[in-house]
Each structure stands twice: as structure tokens, then as C-alpha cells.
């Protein structure tokens, strides 16, 4: 979902958690949001491609733009 779509879900309290985790495909970081009904919703561009960021800080900023004040960092270490 795009940033704007995710902001709408957050405003309706449909998103309960923001998670930044490593991207397998590109070696960067992705942002996903846990939906209150279960499952995760990834941040994508307008074409539906998952957004990948080079660092944790930039990925976290996208979660803050959605509305979250806290982000969980998931890693494979």
C-alpha cells in the first residue's frame, strides 16, 4: 500500500505496529505494518512494488510519516 493509503488505515486505527526489517531482494530495509485483523501490509509505491531503503533511519522515517511514534526493528542477527 502507498504511504497515503497507509495513513488512512492508521487514522482508522486499522494498523497496530510498524516494523522495519531487512529486505531479502535488495539488501536494504523494508517497512511493514501489522493490521489489527492480522497479517502485514507492506509499504509500496504506486505500482505496487515494495519500497526498499538503504538504511534503518530512512525506513523508520516512512513509518513515522504514516503516524507511528515507535517502530520495531526486526533483524536476522
Helices and strands as residue ranges (DSSP letters): H 3-11, E 15-22, E 29-35, E 40-42, H 56-66, E 72-74
